[in-house]
């Protein structure tokens, strides 16, 4: 009761926004520290483990402010005299206590708040750090890519808002340690909203409390949430619900919160939930958060893989493939981002490449191989191959998306094509066992026998070696750690055709390739990067006729150059 009363008092005391700054994109400005997610940890943060979080937030859409009380339960991993957390400095922090006692001091000059303890504590000490904060959050410029808060209105003028902070991090919403491996075991959310509004959020709904003045408090409990997966979504939502009977014997609650006046469209999207879930459970394995829910909420921005409450802002767009591609992509992230999470943003292709590849696989599941092939070929011109997919060193989210030419798009398309090539190399049985190994830590997942995992690219490569007994390091080295795609050099002399893989630094690349000679198909092992075969003079030869391999293409390069010239107005 004290917690809720305090939040209410803080909100009442907050200064009203001036009309000049309300909803202005990019305001209030954030520091470089806050703008990056996954940057270098402070030494004091390395001495801590985040165990659980209790987070109470009141949202005032009218004044576009939030006020919160966050209680972080931490374990000291070594002797320490301070706690360091990340929090946007635009919030005013009015109180910090540790185990109920005022902190010796606290300061947050650049968005990394240092809290001095009254006395040094030993390793394995539990600390309950309570932070009271509030103010005007950073307004997104172009969510979710340039993120923050989005304050909007429904068609009939009612408040509608959402947060999306993957690029900038959890510290735009709540005090956290903004690094992928600092997910808490559990977070309890208490979101207070004005009369007539609802607050769908991550995890399982514990209950809704109605206050005398019409406001409501939405209480949620989420286990093992991703940090940027903790989001606020507030609006006058209506709800569709159902139950999915899993092939693994359990039942999974289905929820979709949508805006009033869209029931027909919402029902059509909701009808996609069960078949999409069926595809993933049959192809990959159990839905990781069946004890919580499958949740989707309509948002005033395009979308984001918020755990168990995927953001959806695709305006019910149709595609030629027969499914809503944004809904399917964000839902894929429940396996590839929320269950299996990268240990560093440098490995982002493990989220986006895998989720992207699930779309042509779903197309094949719905309509067959022709649809799969068409979807793969449609995505191929999007590969830029100007930067490696993996740098091999710690990276922030911004460095991956924005700082290296082409990489932000290639984590999707090149990642997907790398997986397509690998599946054709090792075969379906090995490929999908490998995916289950990296997602669940085992090839026989079932509800209750796995927990969320962190993964790196070297671990993923090692898992394939463990499964097959074969070292595919050469494959990952060329496709992930080199910018240029492998080039297949063809030399034809008389009746002799020689093929040779050319890679950056002449790295080993014994990737087999299919060759069609008139109506005959041969598969060349390419041992030592090369192979020669006899071809009748005058025979028609097609290299890789089924496009099973990602490689440099003169045709694609010419098309990309033409597109670039068109865009430049030449």
Secondary structure as a PSIPRED ss2 file (coil, helix, strand):
# PSIPRED VFORMAT (PSIPRED V4.0)

   1 X C   1.000  0.000  0.000
   2 X H   0.000  1.000  0.000
   3 X H   0.000  1.000  0.000
   4 X H   0.000  1.000  0.000
   5 X H   0.000  1.000  0.000
   6 X H   0.000  1.000  0.000
   7 X H   0.000  1.000  0.000
   8 X H   0.000  1.000  0.000
   9 X H   0.000  1.000  0.000
  10 X H   0.000  1.000  0.000
  11 X H   0.000  1.000  0.000
  12 X H   0.000  1.000  0.000
  13 X H   0.000  1.000  0.000
  14 X C   1.000  0.000  0.000
  15 X C   1.000  0.000  0.000
  16 X C   1.000  0.000  0.000
  17 X C   1.000  0.000  0.000
  18 X C   1.000  0.000  0.000
  19 X C   1.000  0.000  0.000
  20 X C   1.000  0.000  0.000
  21 X C   1.000  0.000  0.000
  22 X C   1.000  0.000  0.000
  23 X C   1.000  0.000  0.000
  24 X C   1.000  0.000  0.000
  25 X C   1.000  0.000  0.000
  26 X C   1.000  0.000  0.000
  27 X C   1.000  0.000  0.000
  28 X C   1.000  0.000  0.000
  29 X C   1.000  0.000  0.000
  30 X C   1.000  0.000  0.000
  31 X C   1.000  0.000  0.000
  32 X H   0.000  1.000  0.000
  33 X H   0.000  1.000  0.000
  34 X H   0.000  1.000  0.000
  35 X H   0.000  1.000  0.000
  36 X C   1.000  0.000  0.000
  37 X C   1.000  0.000  0.000
  38 X C   1.000  0.000  0.000
  39 X C   1.000  0.000  0.000
  40 X C   1.000  0.000  0.000
  41 X C   1.000  0.000  0.000
  42 X C   1.000  0.000  0.000
  43 X C   1.000  0.000  0.000
  44 X C   1.000  0.000  0.000
  45 X H   0.000  1.000  0.000
  46 X H   0.000  1.000  0.000
  47 X H   0.000  1.000  0.000
  48 X E   0.000  0.000  1.000
  49 X E   0.000  0.000  1.000
  50 X E   0.000  0.000  1.000
  51 X E   0.000  0.000  1.000
  52 X E   0.000  0.000  1.000
  53 X E   0.000  0.000  1.000
  54 X E   0.000  0.000  1.000
  55 X E   0.000  0.000  1.000
  56 X E   0.000  0.000  1.000
  57 X E   0.000  0.000  1.000
  58 X E   0.000  0.000  1.000
  59 X E   0.000  0.000  1.000
  60 X E   0.000  0.000  1.000
  61 X C   1.000  0.000  0.000
  62 X C   1.000  0.000  0.000
  63 X C   1.000  0.000  0.000
  64 X C   1.000  0.000  0.000
  65 X E   0.000  0.000  1.000
  66 X E   0.000  0.000  1.000
  67 X E   0.000  0.000  1.000
  68 X E   0.000  0.000  1.000
  69 X E   0.000  0.000  1.000
  70 X E   0.000  0.000  1.000
  71 X E   0.000  0.000  1.000
  72 X E   0.000  0.000  1.000
  73 X E   0.000  0.000  1.000
  74 X E   0.000  0.000  1.000
  75 X E   0.000  0.000  1.000
  76 X E   0.000  0.000  1.000
  77 X C   1.000  0.000  0.000
  78 X C   1.000  0.000  0.000
  79 X C   1.000  0.000  0.000
  80 X E   0.000  0.000  1.000
  81 X E   0.000  0.000  1.000
  82 X E   0.000  0.000  1.000
  83 X E   0.000  0.000  1.000
  84 X E   0.000  0.000  1.000
  85 X E   0.000  0.000  1.000
  86 X E   0.000  0.000  1.000
  87 X C   1.000  0.000  0.000
  88 X C   1.000  0.000  0.000
  89 X C   1.000  0.000  0.000
  90 X C   1.000  0.000  0.000
  91 X C   1.000  0.000  0.000
  92 X E   0.000  0.000  1.000
  93 X E   0.000  0.000  1.000
  94 X E   0.000  0.000  1.000
  95 X E   0.000  0.000  1.000
  96 X E   0.000  0.000  1.000
  97 X E   0.000  0.000  1.000
  98 X E   0.000  0.000  1.000
  99 X C   1.000  0.000  0.000
 100 X C   1.000  0.000  0.000
 101 X E   0.000  0.000  1.000
 102 X E   0.000  0.000  1.000
 103 X C   1.000  0.000  0.000
 104 X C   1.000  0.000  0.000
 105 X E   0.000  0.000  1.000
 106 X E   0.000  0.000  1.000
 107 X E   0.000  0.000  1.000
 108 X C   1.000  0.000  0.000
 109 X C   1.000  0.000  0.000
 110 X C   1.000  0.000  0.000
 111 X C   1.000  0.000  0.000
 112 X E   0.000  0.000  1.000
 113 X E   0.000  0.000  1.000
 114 X E   0.000  0.000  1.000
 115 X E   0.000  0.000  1.000
 116 X E   0.000  0.000  1.000
 117 X E   0.000  0.000  1.000
 118 X E   0.000  0.000  1.000
 119 X E   0.000  0.000  1.000
 120 X E   0.000  0.000  1.000
 121 X E   0.000  0.000  1.000
 122 X C   1.000  0.000  0.000
 123 X C   1.000  0.000  0.000
 124 X C   1.000  0.000  0.000
 125 X C   1.000  0.000  0.000
 126 X E   0.000  0.000  1.000
 127 X E   0.000  0.000  1.000
 128 X E   0.000  0.000  1.000
 129 X E   0.000  0.000  1.000
 130 X E   0.000  0.000  1.000
 131 X E   0.000  0.000  1.000
 132 X E   0.000  0.000  1.000
 133 X E   0.000  0.000  1.000
 134 X E   0.000  0.000  1.000
 135 X E   0.000  0.000  1.000
 136 X C   1.000  0.000  0.000
 137 X C   1.000  0.000  0.000
 138 X C   1.000  0.000  0.000
 139 X E   0.000  0.000  1.000
 140 X C   1.000  0.000  0.000
 141 X C   1.000  0.000  0.000
 142 X E   0.000  0.000  1.000
 143 X C   1.000  0.000  0.000
 144 X C   1.000  0.000  0.000
 145 X C   1.000  0.000  0.000
 146 X E   0.000  0.000  1.000
 147 X C   1.000  0.000  0.000
 148 X E   0.000  0.000  1.000
 149 X E   0.000  0.000  1.000
 150 X E   0.000  0.000  1.000
 151 X E   0.000  0.000  1.000
 152 X E   0.000  0.000  1.000
 153 X E   0.000  0.000  1.000
 154 X C   1.000  0.000  0.000
 155 X C   1.000  0.000  0.000
 156 X C   1.000  0.000  0.000
 157 X C   1.000  0.000  0.000
 158 X C   1.000  0.000  0.000
 159 X E   0.000  0.000  1.000
 160 X E   0.000  0.000  1.000
 161 X E   0.000  0.000  1.000
 162 X E   0.000  0.000  1.000
 163 X E   0.000  0.000  1.000
 164 X E   0.000  0.000  1.000
 165 X C   1.000  0.000  0.000
 166 X C   1.000  0.000  0.000
 167 X C   1.000  0.000  0.000
 168 X C   1.000  0.000  0.000
 169 X C   1.000  0.000  0.000
 170 X H   0.000  1.000  0.000
 171 X H   0.000  1.000  0.000
 172 X H   0.000  1.000  0.000
 173 X C   1.000  0.000  0.000
 174 X C   1.000  0.000  0.000
 175 X C   1.000  0.000  0.000
 176 X E   0.000  0.000  1.000
 177 X C   1.000  0.000  0.000
 178 X C   1.000  0.000  0.000
 179 X C   1.000  0.000  0.000
 180 X C   1.000  0.000  0.000
 181 X C   1.000  0.000  0.000
 182 X C   1.000  0.000  0.000
 183 X C   1.000  0.000  0.000
 184 X C   1.000  0.000  0.000
 185 X C   1.000  0.000  0.000
 186 X E   0.000  0.000  1.000
 187 X E   0.000  0.000  1.000
 188 X E   0.000  0.000  1.000
 189 X E   0.000  0.000  1.000
 190 X E   0.000  0.000  1.000
 191 X E   0.000  0.000  1.000
 192 X E   0.000  0.000  1.000
 193 X E   0.000  0.000  1.000
 194 X C   1.000  0.000  0.000
 195 X C   1.000  0.000  0.000
 196 X C   1.000  0.000  0.000
 197 X C   1.000  0.000  0.000
 198 X E   0.000  0.000  1.000
 199 X C   1.000  0.000  0.000
 200 X C   1.000  0.000  0.000
 201 X C   1.000  0.000  0.000
 202 X C   1.000  0.000  0.000
 203 X C   1.000  0.000  0.000
 204 X E   0.000  0.000  1.000
 205 X E   0.000  0.000  1.000
 206 X E   0.000  0.000  1.000
 207 X E   0.000  0.000  1.000
 208 X E   0.000  0.000  1.000
 209 X E   0.000  0.000  1.000
 210 X E   0.000  0.000  1.000
 211 X C   1.000  0.000  0.000
 212 X C   1.000  0.000  0.000
 213 X C   1.000  0.000  0.000
 214 X C   1.000  0.000  0.000
 215 X C   1.000  0.000  0.000
 216 X E   0.000  0.000  1.000
 217 X E   0.000  0.000  1.000
 218 X E   0.000  0.000  1.000
 219 X E   0.000  0.000  1.000
 220 X E   0.000  0.000  1.000
 221 X E   0.000  0.000  1.000
 222 X E   0.000  0.000  1.000
 223 X E   0.000  0.000  1.000
 224 X C   1.000  0.000  0.000
 225 X C   1.000  0.000  0.000
 226 X C   1.000  0.000  0.000
 227 X C   1.000  0.000  0.000
 228 X C   1.000  0.000  0.000
 229 X C   1.000  0.000  0.000
 230 X C   1.000  0.000  0.000
 231 X C   1.000  0.000  0.000
 232 X C   1.000  0.000  0.000
 233 X E   0.000  0.000  1.000
 234 X E   0.000  0.000  1.000
 235 X E   0.000  0.000  1.000
 236 X C   1.000  0.000  0.000
 237 X C   1.000  0.000  0.000
 238 X E   0.000  0.000  1.000
 239 X E   0.000  0.000  1.000
 240 X E   0.000  0.000  1.000
 241 X E   0.000  0.000  1.000
 242 X E   0.000  0.000  1.000
 243 X E   0.000  0.000  1.000
 244 X E   0.000  0.000  1.000
 245 X E   0.000  0.000  1.000
 246 X C   1.000  0.000  0.000
 247 X C   1.000  0.000  0.000
 248 X C   1.000  0.000  0.000
 249 X C   1.000  0.000  0.000
 250 X C   1.000  0.000  0.000
 251 X E   0.000  0.000  1.000
 252 X E   0.000  0.000  1.000
 253 X E   0.000  0.000  1.000
 254 X E   0.000  0.000  1.000
 255 X E   0.000  0.000  1.000
 256 X E   0.000  0.000  1.000
 257 X E   0.000  0.000  1.000
 258 X E   0.000  0.000  1.000
 259 X C   1.000  0.000  0.000
 260 X C   1.000  0.000  0.000
 261 X C   1.000  0.000  0.000
 262 X C   1.000  0.000  0.000
 263 X H   0.000  1.000  0.000
 264 X H   0.000  1.000  0.000
 265 X H   0.000  1.000  0.000
 266 X H   0.000  1.000  0.000
 267 X H   0.000  1.000  0.000
 268 X H   0.000  1.000  0.000
 269 X H   0.000  1.000  0.000
 270 X H   0.000  1.000  0.000
 271 X H   0.000  1.000  0.000
 272 X H   0.000  1.000  0.000
 273 X H   0.000  1.000  0.000
 274 X H   0.000  1.000  0.000
 275 X H   0.000  1.000  0.000
 276 X H   0.000  1.000  0.000
 277 X H   0.000  1.000  0.000
 278 X H   0.000  1.000  0.000
 279 X H   0.000  1.000  0.000
 280 X H   0.000  1.000  0.000
 281 X H   0.000  1.000  0.000
 282 X H   0.000  1.000  0.000
 283 X H   0.000  1.000  0.000
 284 X C   1.000  0.000  0.000
 285 X C   1.000  0.000  0.000
 286 X C   1.000  0.000  0.000
 287 X C   1.000  0.000  0.000
 288 X C   1.000  0.000  0.000
 289 X C   1.000  0.000  0.000
 290 X C   1.000  0.000  0.000
 291 X C   1.000  0.000  0.000
 292 X C   1.000  0.000  0.000
 293 X C   1.000  0.000  0.000
 294 X E   0.000  0.000  1.000
 295 X E   0.000  0.000  1.000
 296 X E   0.000  0.000  1.000
 297 X E   0.000  0.000  1.000
 298 X E   0.000  0.000  1.000
 299 X C   1.000  0.000  0.000
 300 X C   1.000  0.000  0.000
 301 X C   1.000  0.000  0.000
 302 X C   1.000  0.000  0.000
 303 X E   0.000  0.000  1.000
 304 X E   0.000  0.000  1.000
 305 X C   1.000  0.000  0.000
 306 X C   1.000  0.000  0.000
 307 X C   1.000  0.000  0.000
 308 X C   1.000  0.000  0.000
 309 X C   1.000  0.000  0.000
 310 X E   0.000  0.000  1.000
 311 X E   0.000  0.000  1.000
 312 X E   0.000  0.000  1.000
 313 X C   1.000  0.000  0.000
 314 X C   1.000  0.000  0.000
 315 X C   1.000  0.000  0.000
 316 X C   1.000  0.000  0.000
 317 X C   1.000  0.000  0.000
 318 X C   1.000  0.000  0.000
 319 X C   1.000  0.000  0.000
 320 X C   1.000  0.000  0.000
 321 X C   1.000  0.000  0.000
 322 X C   1.000  0.000  0.000
 323 X C   1.000  0.000  0.000
 324 X C   1.000  0.000  0.000
 325 X H   0.000  1.000  0.000
 326 X H   0.000  1.000  0.000
 327 X H   0.000  1.000  0.000
 328 X H   0.000  1.000  0.000
 329 X H   0.000  1.000  0.000
 330 X H   0.000  1.000  0.000
 331 X H   0.000  1.000  0.000
 332 X H   0.000  1.000  0.000
 333 X C   1.000  0.000  0.000
 334 X C   1.000  0.000  0.000
 335 X C   1.000  0.000  0.000
 336 X E   0.000  0.000  1.000
 337 X C   1.000  0.000  0.000
 338 X C   1.000  0.000  0.000
 339 X C   1.000  0.000  0.000
 340 X E   0.000  0.000  1.000
 341 X E   0.000  0.000  1.000
 342 X E   0.000  0.000  1.000
 343 X C   1.000  0.000  0.000
 344 X C   1.000  0.000  0.000
 345 X H   0.000  1.000  0.000
 346 X H   0.000  1.000  0.000
 347 X H   0.000  1.000  0.000
 348 X C   1.000  0.000  0.000
 349 X H   0.000  1.000  0.000
 350 X H   0.000  1.000  0.000
 351 X H   0.000  1.000  0.000
 352 X H   0.000  1.000  0.000
 353 X H   0.000  1.000  0.000
 354 X H   0.000  1.000  0.000
 355 X H   0.000  1.000  0.000
 356 X H   0.000  1.000  0.000
 357 X H   0.000  1.000  0.000
 358 X H   0.000  1.000  0.000
 359 X H   0.000  1.000  0.000
 360 X H   0.000  1.000  0.000
 361 X H   0.000  1.000  0.000
 362 X H   0.000  1.000  0.000
 363 X H   0.000  1.000  0.000
 364 X H   0.000  1.000  0.000
 365 X H   0.000  1.000  0.000
 366 X H   0.000  1.000  0.000
 367 X H   0.000  1.000  0.000
 368 X C   1.000  0.000  0.000
 369 X H   0.000  1.000  0.000
 370 X H   0.000  1.000  0.000
 371 X H   0.000  1.000  0.000
 372 X H   0.000  1.000  0.000
 373 X H   0.000  1.000  0.000
 374 X H   0.000  1.000  0.000
 375 X H   0.000  1.000  0.000
 376 X H   0.000  1.000  0.000
 377 X H   0.000  1.000  0.000
 378 X H   0.000  1.000  0.000
 379 X H   0.000  1.000  0.000
 380 X H   0.000  1.000  0.000
 381 X C   1.000  0.000  0.000
 382 X C   1.000  0.000  0.000
 383 X C   1.000  0.000  0.000
 384 X C   1.000  0.000  0.000
 385 X C   1.000  0.000  0.000
 386 X C   1.000  0.000  0.000
 387 X C   1.000  0.000  0.000
 388 X C   1.000  0.000  0.000
 389 X C   1.000  0.000  0.000
 390 X C   1.000  0.000  0.000
 391 X C   1.000  0.000  0.000
 392 X C   1.000  0.000  0.000
 393 X C   1.000  0.000  0.000
 394 X C   1.000  0.000  0.000
 395 X C   1.000  0.000  0.000
 396 X C   1.000  0.000  0.000
 397 X H   0.000  1.000  0.000
 398 X H   0.000  1.000  0.000
 399 X H   0.000  1.000  0.000
 400 X H   0.000  1.000  0.000
 401 X H   0.000  1.000  0.000
 402 X H   0.000  1.000  0.000
 403 X H   0.000  1.000  0.000
 404 X C   1.000  0.000  0.000
 405 X C   1.000  0.000  0.000
 406 X C   1.000  0.000  0.000
 407 X H   0.000  1.000  0.000
 408 X H   0.000  1.000  0.000
 409 X H   0.000  1.000  0.000
 410 X H   0.000  1.000  0.000
 411 X H   0.000  1.000  0.000
 412 X H   0.000  1.000  0.000
 413 X H   0.000  1.000  0.000
 414 X H   0.000  1.000  0.000
 415 X H   0.000  1.000  0.000
 416 X H   0.000  1.000  0.000
 417 X H   0.000  1.000  0.000
 418 X H   0.000  1.000  0.000
 419 X H   0.000  1.000  0.000
 420 X H   0.000  1.000  0.000
 421 X H   0.000  1.000  0.000
 422 X H   0.000  1.000  0.000
 423 X H   0.000  1.000  0.000
 424 X H   0.000  1.000  0.000
 425 X H   0.000  1.000  0.000
 426 X H   0.000  1.000  0.000
 427 X C   1.000  0.000  0.000
 428 X H   0.000  1.000  0.000
 429 X H   0.000  1.000  0.000
 430 X H   0.000  1.000  0.000
 431 X H   0.000  1.000  0.000
 432 X H   0.000  1.000  0.000
 433 X H   0.000  1.000  0.000
 434 X H   0.000  1.000  0.000
 435 X H   0.000  1.000  0.000
 436 X H   0.000  1.000  0.000
 437 X H   0.000  1.000  0.000
 438 X H   0.000  1.000  0.000
 439 X H   0.000  1.000  0.000
 440 X H   0.000  1.000  0.000
 441 X C   1.000  0.000  0.000
 442 X C   1.000  0.000  0.000
 443 X C   1.000  0.000  0.000
 444 X C   1.000  0.000  0.000
 445 X C   1.000  0.000  0.000
 446 X C   1.000  0.000  0.000
 447 X C   1.000  0.000  0.000
 448 X C   1.000  0.000  0.000
 449 X C   1.000  0.000  0.000
 450 X C   1.000  0.000  0.000
 451 X C   1.000  0.000  0.000
 452 X C   1.000  0.000  0.000
 453 X E   0.000  0.000  1.000
 454 X E   0.000  0.000  1.000
 455 X E   0.000  0.000  1.000
 456 X C   1.000  0.000  0.000
 457 X H   0.000  1.000  0.000
 458 X H   0.000  1.000  0.000
 459 X H   0.000  1.000  0.000
 460 X H   0.000  1.000  0.000
 461 X H   0.000  1.000  0.000
 462 X H   0.000  1.000  0.000
 463 X H   0.000  1.000  0.000
 464 X H   0.000  1.000  0.000
 465 X H   0.000  1.000  0.000
 466 X H   0.000  1.000  0.000
 467 X H   0.000  1.000  0.000
 468 X H   0.000  1.000  0.000
 469 X C   1.000  0.000  0.000
 470 X C   1.000  0.000  0.000
 471 X C   1.000  0.000  0.000
 472 X C   1.000  0.000  0.000
 473 X H   0.000  1.000  0.000
 474 X H   0.000  1.000  0.000
 475 X H   0.000  1.000  0.000
 476 X H   0.000  1.000  0.000
 477 X H   0.000  1.000  0.000
 478 X H   0.000  1.000  0.000
 479 X H   0.000  1.000  0.000
 480 X H   0.000  1.000  0.000
 481 X H   0.000  1.000  0.000
 482 X C   1.000  0.000  0.000
 483 X C   1.000  0.000  0.000
 484 X C   1.000  0.000  0.000
 485 X C   1.000  0.000  0.000
 486 X C   1.000  0.000  0.000
 487 X E   0.000  0.000  1.000
 488 X E   0.000  0.000  1.000
 489 X E   0.000  0.000  1.000
 490 X E   0.000  0.000  1.000
 491 X E   0.000  0.000  1.000
 492 X E   0.000  0.000  1.000
 493 X E   0.000  0.000  1.000
 494 X C   1.000  0.000  0.000
 495 X C   1.000  0.000  0.000
 496 X E   0.000  0.000  1.000
 497 X E   0.000  0.000  1.000
 498 X E   0.000  0.000  1.000
 499 X E   0.000  0.000  1.000
 500 X E   0.000  0.000  1.000
 501 X E   0.000  0.000  1.000
 502 X E   0.000  0.000  1.000
 503 X C   1.000  0.000  0.000
 504 X H   0.000  1.000  0.000
 505 X H   0.000  1.000  0.000
 506 X H   0.000  1.000  0.000
 507 X C   1.000  0.000  0.000
 508 X C   1.000  0.000  0.000
 509 X C   1.000  0.000  0.000
 510 X C   1.000  0.000  0.000
 511 X C   1.000  0.000  0.000
 512 X C   1.000  0.000  0.000
 513 X E   0.000  0.000  1.000
 514 X E   0.000  0.000  1.000
 515 X E   0.000  0.000  1.000
 516 X E   0.000  0.000  1.000
 517 X E   0.000  0.000  1.000
 518 X C   1.000  0.000  0.000
 519 X C   1.000  0.000  0.000
 520 X E   0.000  0.000  1.000
 521 X E   0.000  0.000  1.000
 522 X E   0.000  0.000  1.000
 523 X E   0.000  0.000  1.000
 524 X E   0.000  0.000  1.000
 525 X C   1.000  0.000  0.000
 526 X C   1.000  0.000  0.000
 527 X H   0.000  1.000  0.000
 528 X H   0.000  1.000  0.000
 529 X H   0.000  1.000  0.000
 530 X E   0.000  0.000  1.000
 531 X E   0.000  0.000  1.000
 532 X E   0.000  0.000  1.000
 533 X E   0.000  0.000  1.000
 534 X E   0.000  0.000  1.000
 535 X C   1.000  0.000  0.000
 536 X C   1.000  0.000  0.000
 537 X C   1.000  0.000  0.000
 538 X C   1.000  0.000  0.000
 539 X C   1.000  0.000  0.000
 540 X C   1.000  0.000  0.000
 541 X E   0.000  0.000  1.000
 542 X E   0.000  0.000  1.000
 543 X E   0.000  0.000  1.000
 544 X C   1.000  0.000  0.000
 545 X C   1.000  0.000  0.000
 546 X C   1.000  0.000  0.000
 547 X C   1.000  0.000  0.000
 548 X C   1.000  0.000  0.000
 549 X C   1.000  0.000  0.000
 550 X C   1.000  0.000  0.000
 551 X C   1.000  0.000  0.000
 552 X C   1.000  0.000  0.000
 553 X C   1.000  0.000  0.000
 554 X H   0.000  1.000  0.000
 555 X H   0.000  1.000  0.000
 556 X H   0.000  1.000  0.000
 557 X H   0.000  1.000  0.000
 558 X H   0.000  1.000  0.000
 559 X H   0.000  1.000  0.000
 560 X H   0.000  1.000  0.000
 561 X H   0.000  1.000  0.000
 562 X H   0.000  1.000  0.000
 563 X H   0.000  1.000  0.000
 564 X H   0.000  1.000  0.000
 565 X H   0.000  1.000  0.000
 566 X H   0.000  1.000  0.000
 567 X H   0.000  1.000  0.000
 568 X C   1.000  0.000  0.000
 569 X C   1.000  0.000  0.000
 570 X C   1.000  0.000  0.000
